[in-house]
Amino acid sequence: MDSNGKLVRDLIPAIIRAGGAEPVIHIAEAAEYRIRLRDKLGEEVAEFLAADEANGPGELADVLEVVRALAADLGVDADELEKIREAKAAERGGFACRIVWKGNR
């Protein structure tokens, strides 16, 4: 176990208890929570990047869960986050066209 711990999903302590162990936990204060969410995003992105095609969707869902938690921590709900995404897509486009930029001439 990492002595510094890591942010886990809300039901993990109950799952550990159901397995017969007693988890050692604490509830993060706001500043720690924000740092740990950012760390968790990096962890989940790394897991997605390492995943095969079969496990990719589940890992991507984990990334989305952390993104939503980060947005909520910033005071932005899922609907507002989607509106921000839509506005940026309307202004600059999305990624559906698969365009790879190689620089300018």
N, C-alpha and C positions, 0 to 999 in steps of 0.2 A: 504494500500500500504506500502511495506517495504521502510523505509526511505533511506536505502542504495541502493535500487533497485536490479534488477537482469538482467542478460543478456537475451535478447529475440531475436527471429528470426527477420530478416530484415523487413518483411512486417507487423509486429505487430503494429507499430505506424499508418500506413495507415488504417489498419483494425479498430483500435480504433477510428480514425477520422471518418471513414465511419459509425461508430455506434453513432456518435454525440458527442463524448468526445474529449478533447484535451490532449494527453499524455504528461507527463513531462519526458523528456529524456535527456541524454547527450551521446556523443560518447566517448567511453573508449580509453584512451591512451594505448600504447602497453603493458606495465607492468600490468595495471589493466585488460586489455582484457585477458591476459594469466591466471591471477588469476580467473577471472570470468568464463572462459571456463572450468577450472578445477572444479570449484564449480558446473557449469552447468552439467558436466559429472556425478558428484555424484548425482545431482537431477534427471537426466534422468535415471541413473541406478536404483535408488530407485523406480522410477515410473515403470520401467520395472519389477523389482522384485515383486512389489505389483499388477501388472496387471494380469488379468485372461487370459485364452488362447485366447479369441477372441480379446482382446486389446493388447496382447503381441507383435505381429508383428509391429504395429504402434509405440509402445513405443521403440522397438528395433531399428526401423528406426530413431527415435529421438536420440538414443545413437550413431548410426552410423554418423548422421549429426554432432554431437559434436566431435566425434573422427576425422572426416575429417577436421573440423575446427582447432582442435588442431594440427593435422599433418601439415596443411598449415601454421599455426603459427610457426611451427618448420622448415619450409622450405621444407616439404615433400609433394609431390602431391599424389593423390589417386593411380596412377599407381606405384609410387615408394613404397608407403606404402604396396601395394599388393605384390610387389616383396620381400619386407622385410618379410612379413607374409609367403610367399611361401618358402623362404629360411629357416626360423625358422621351418616350418612344415616339410621340407625335412630333416632337421637336427635332430629334436626332435619329429616329428609327430604332429598330430592334436588331436582332441578329439572325433573322430567318433567311436572309439572302446569302449568308455564308461568305461575306466579303472579307478578304484579307488585304489589309493595306500594307504596301511595301515602301512607302515614302513618297516624295514628290520629285518632279523633274524641274 
